[in-house]
């Protein structure tokens, strides 16, 4: 009898066990499903870090599409710029990764498809590049001397540096920190290879709420440059933050690249010479048909970038996220001046030759080239966290000793509005108008004007 009933009882036991197992698993699964369905979406606020592998890896993805209608004014160095069409630019994308090697060592990399920097080969370079990368060491943490509100960081690799503070700057798709669209014609920004030491301290009370001191030493190259007599570039930067939203910063830059020059009859060629990467600023966001996307031709092009020095003072009033007012005052100079084919001084890297044709200088002569400049910028949110207006105006005067001191100023006005669709999606529109004197060192010719716009997302 028992043998006859063995098989049915065994199957029933197995089926019952399986059913019990599924029922047991269903309870937490149902609870988790109800928890997930109760959430409005899988959206993560912009202030939250996208982290993986137990917070050891952070990821950001950025994308930007622009549309512009900008033309050069009559008298441009390249006539095609006066009649160019409006249209869409190439999509900019950045993939930013940060790796926590240990508790006190971090490595980062920004991989970008960025025509502003890499629009070479007739704008046919669509490859991704290492745009910015480095390794940072928390020296206080590594030495066991951590303190609240205090930081001492050593960075090696690409050193992001500029003589301005407090204002935004956009690079490729990374544009949401810039209230406007264009950067500035004297934004001497760079990311050369080298080493930087930075110390910061913050306070909970008192007139001074924090300060930072940073210094770096770099070679003048995004790649590698080991040729004879190549020097280094140096920077010293200090920042103070006061109660009430006031901030102040002072910056010194000094390059040492002039020893590479070989003079013949008072003229030296720049062929094979490493110059400062910041001499014409970083990649700009206004494009012209007669030059590649990676050109820096909306900046002033006065200094050759050899023994270039910069001193800039910055003030800001930023009492809240809704209001920002910034003032910048600076001066930059070099021991050398661009020259034409006859060895005569010219106001900037681009000029007209004797026949009225555009000429890009590749030689220098001894003689100081210099620029004095000032900028004021303001941003105001009319609808908090949603809609703002912004404006920036400034002048840059070519004060070079070998250049005529008339019609020697570049002026620019930028007026912008921004709308946050959500805290990761920004739409911006801007009107820009730049005037360039014939002796100003402006690189377009007589300036440009028009409208440009961007839509960007950040993950």
C-alpha angles and dihedrals in degrees: 000000000000092000091054092055099042099090099048092045091050093051092047091050092051094047091048092050092050092049091049091050093052092047090051092050093044094064098065092034091055091046091051091047091052090049092052094045090051090062116088093227145325090266117137118206116250092246092060117094117236098229133173140178094041092316093304093117128047123194133194126176122193132185132180136184122191137191123195140183104189131142135180119249123249112288097041119165088234110040092204088070090064094062104032120139130242118250151123124304126219117283113262118213133178129189110197121193130183122190122198099214090181136338092285105026124074132178124196138186135185112204110194144182091204121160090187089071104016105032092125135137094051091315089299097118105109097160125121115247139191098258099173133359141155151144122250128200121201096216096188091051094045091051094046093246101115116158133182113263094008130108135176113182131180115200128190125185124037110013113207105212140160135157092241129083136186097025125095125255127193127211120181109315092345095097108124095095091059115083091203131037106239118060112216138286092239098039098132093192126156146157104211125166117269147079133301134190118199130182124190134178130181132196131206094215143011135068094292111055098180148338140202133199121189136174133180144183119204142164115241096251143088085205126032126300121180102152122138118285095008108151137199135261120229135197135185118187134178131186133188126191120198134196112270097039101288118139135179133190138182125195136189125188127182128180126195108195103117096097089075092069121105112199124209116183089344096307128102128194121229092211109128092002120131111226132182111287089218097057091103098023127244130306111308131219100228114082133202127199096226094060137043123268090249094059118116094211099132090065124081108269101202107120123061089214100238112114090003120164129189132193118181134172121201132193128184139181108199107155094161143358088268099061136043130168119178133182124190128187122182150158130201130183143171133200091234137058131210114256136201127232090281094052094253121139118261128195095243147346091285124049143138119274125220091278093052095255125134113264128192111204120229097172137068139201131203113273134097119275116192147164132203115202145171134188136188123194133180135183128186129181110220090183110031113249090353118062131020142166125214140181137188129189133172149140136229118199122200103226097170113151095230096046127086111258097225130090086008105134135099115206127187135185123191124183119182145172128200133197123193109213085188132336091282101041122068131181117196133182126186142184115208131187122180126181121195125195117218090248096038101097091239111155102213096059110239099004136261142246142191145098132297134179141189140194115197138177131198126199 
